[in-house]
Amino acid sequence: MTALSSRPSPALRLDGIGFAYPARPDLRVLTDVTVTVHAGQRIGLIGENGSGKSTLLRIAAGLLAPDHGGLHRPAATGLLHQQAPPDTAATVGSVVEDAVADVRALSGRIEELAERLAAVPDDAAVADAWDAALAEAELTGLWSLDARIAAVLTGLGLGALPTERALTGLSGGERRRLQLAALLLSRPEALLLDEPTNHLDDDAMDFLARELTGWRGPVLMASHDRWFLDAVATGIVDLDPGLDPDGAGGDRQGTAWTGGYSDYLRARERVRRRWAARHADQEEERARLQEATGMEEGDLFHRSTSKTEARASAKFSADRAAKTLGNRLRSARTRLDALEREAIAPPPVPLRLAALAAPAPAAPTTAAGTPAAAPGAGVLIRARAVAVPGRLNAVDVDLRSGDHLLVTGPNGAGKSTLLDVLAGRLDAGSGELEREPGVVVAKLGQHDPRPHGAGSALDAFRAALPHGVLTAAQNGGREDVPGPVELGLLDAADLRRPLRELSPGQRRRVALAALLASPPDVLLLDEPTNHLALGLVEDLEAALAAWDGTVVMATHDRWLRERWTGRRLALPGV
């Protein structure tokens, strides 16, 4: 069953939006952004972490007032927050019923009007009101509301949750999916979605894709999910200043592209090549003009100071040549001045993740300092029938040096639990786990570091480094490990900013930098692409594919999983 907004919906328009947070008026988040989403369109917002995607959605929802620019949105516009605080007093049932309260109220209204019509059957006003209420009930799906609720909850993997379950007893992923379910059930005219696919498995993502492709109103969605953008988006708006599909280049923020993510990639690459070619032609012409003006000036000086006057014809020729060279020189200088005024900037270079360094080979020893016997040929970690009651069924796995292992399974199958067990953060309730002595294991969790106090991104990076690893600032200027800037994960300006001022994606980069600065023997990654900009995700994939260390990854990123070339471990549901 597909939910459609009940009436034809007006367009959502953001015109020339500019915004800076009051705490940092010098740091503009959005500059002259214009986006129009017509009814039936599904526009994907993409851009670097911190480019203003969530901010633009909050402005579109009316939660933030722009510094300048205009906003026109349908009266009923719903927003899915990227990180919404849970209502500690709410239950699953109360959240659902709040979402459908307006539709439920129609039932009482129809009953009331029916009673009045029975009492005064000739009252035209009551009859008209009753007809209008029946039409509204048909449009809003009152007669199939309970079936609709069940379909949405089941589609998002929440069908088995008891209605009396408190939100405080749900996982972060369950709360997030319940928030999405409530938004779909509330039937807004326009949808604003901030990372809607976070915590969705394949079935839930397929369900959401069907919902959105049948939505009649405008949909504006910020997403880092490439598969989802490819399957659902009818257009892409890139908030990174730079490539302009209408010309060879530019520096606009909020550039619109037609089609899904694959269409965007192809079109963007064509524009980038065209821009790069124009810039290369310009630089070639600049070098030629600079060389020409320099050579001609010397040549002209030599001719004008010549002392050879033996023959009048020679002087005439020299004067004529001087005049010609002077004209060429002035023409070259004029062209060079015009070139400087209308210069084409080089194509923008986004942050690029530096290649991962090879992990230091483990030197396993026993407590006595003698070489240790490995649990198996090249096996770094061996798990036998490892299980955690209620969270992870018994599983066997061997991790060898250089293994790249993708852990798959439905929500609740225990992917994160398995990674915690392998990392030594969680004791297995049963089974055996052997780790070769000296093997260094590190894990990136699902959630970015939460800000505390006024600490900077650099402070958080230093605090997250493995014990004994020093940054250059802590070690007399000597570079022990690269920092977030050297790794291509953060701009220098953002490194000193308070962590609380950074976007979730930027905080995610800080945690990733601490992990990659001194790569372990075994790298455990739990949803590593969450909140990361698309370009960085592709860089991370390439860096991991070329890395000779051991990687274990759990991810809902369908684009990544469909292109995975390493081993796979499928976990059954608990």
Secondary structure, 3 states (H helix, E strand, C coil): CCCCCCCCCCCEEEEEEEEECCCCCCCEEEEEEEEEECCCCEEEEECCCCCCHHHHHHHHCCCCCCCEEEEECCCCEEEECCCCCCCCCCEHHHHHHHHCHHHHHHHHHHHHHHHHHHHCCCCHHHHHHHHHHHHHHHHHCHHHHHHHHHHHHHHCCCCCCCCCCEHHHCCHHHHHHHHHHHHHHCCCCEEEEECCCCCCCHHHHHHHHHHHHCCCCCEEEECCCHHHHHHHCCEEEECCCCCCCCCCCCCCCCEEEECCHHHHHHHHHHHHHHHHHHHHHHHHHHHHHHHHHHHHHHHHHHHHCCCCCCCHHHHHHHHHHHHHHHHHHHHHHHHHHHHHHCCCCCCCCCCCCCCCCCCCCCCCECCCCCECCCCCCCEEEEEEEEEECCCEEEEEEEEECCCEEEEECCCCCCHHHHHHHHHCCCCCCEEEEEECCCCCEEEECCCCCCCCCCCEHHHHHHHHCCCCCCCHHHCCCCCCCCCCCCCCCCCHHHHCCEHHHCCHHHHHHHHHHHHHCCCCCEEEEECCCCCCCHHHHHHHHHHHHHCCCEEEEECCCHHHHHCCCCEEEECCCC
